[in-house]
Amino acid sequence: MLFLLPFILFIFFPNLSQSTLSELCHPQDKAALLSFKHSFSNPNPFPSWDPLFDCCDWYGVTCNDTTNFVVSLTIISQTLNGTIPPLISNLKHLQSLRLHKIPNLVGQIPLEISKLSNLTSLTISWTNISGPLPSFLVNLKNLVFLDLSFNRLSGSIPPSLATLPFLRAIDLSRNQLTGQIPESFDISSNTLSGDASVFFGEGKATDTIVISRNHFEFDLSKVGFMDFLITLDISHNKIYGNIPKHITDAVFLQQLNVSYNRLCGEIPTGWKLRYRKDGWDNSSFFHNRCLCGVPLDIPCK
């Protein structure tokens, strides 16, 4: 008689599906995600986002293992059309939002993103988002990582962004930003100008300085370097002076590019690189006004 049990259960519970038994996603999160999906003009942009299934298993969605709230959303799409839906703010527990390589994503960054108070990582990159870099992002007090690169953002950088208490990395490169700059930003490939020496200093916490392809002018010989500097790219500017000898003490340095500037003098020797055995080639230094020495094929007189 025991062999009939599965058949009997199926008869008495015909609508008890596996998805119902394993549903973890919170109803309000599922509703928010479905509203997000339907806000785009595509007929069915995310086919896996089927309300019959647990939203924690949907494409690009990650839920917390303990609370089951949606904590991460990643969308990468060449075909998605529309703007960033303001109702994204309904995902109240979101910690990471990544909208990447969506060429038909247009409009401005909506104010509602500033309501995502739990965000630690925000990426909106390789899109056609335009308009100003919004100052309301300063309301994201827990933000650690901000990537708004490869968009069409314009105007100046709000100085208030530099006050975010936990921000460790920011990439605003490949936009159309202008004007003066706050400290501690990756702002390569814009049209920023002025004195960028504020990025440097032995007491700075950042390990990356990328200010390439701008119009910065300052004396490199007068700056200090961070103890934990890993990446330094100041190429394609109007930076002058010589390369200070104490840069060779940056033992963690792994990437260096000071090319296409107005630097002069002998390239320092005796690098104490801990994680780069091969040293630097000439591409790190060429196209300067009067740099000389190894690895350039230009002897110092």
FENRA-V848025 format. One record per helix or strand of 3 or more residues. SS is the DSSP state (A for helix, B for strand). FROM is the first residue (numbers start at 1). TO is the last residue. If there is no record, write none. Layout:
ss | from | to
SS | FROM | TO
SS | FROM | TO
This chain:
ss | from | to
A | 2 | 12
A | 18 | 21
A | 27 | 38
A | 55 | 57
B | 61 | 63
B | 70 | 76
A | 86 | 90
B | 96 | 102
A | 111 | 115
B | 121 | 127
B | 130 | 132
A | 135 | 139
B | 145 | 147
B | 152 | 155
A | 159 | 163
B | 169 | 171
A | 197 | 199
B | 208 | 210
A | 220 | 222
B | 231 | 233
A | 245 | 249
B | 255 | 257
B | 262 | 266
A | 282 | 284
B | 290 | 292
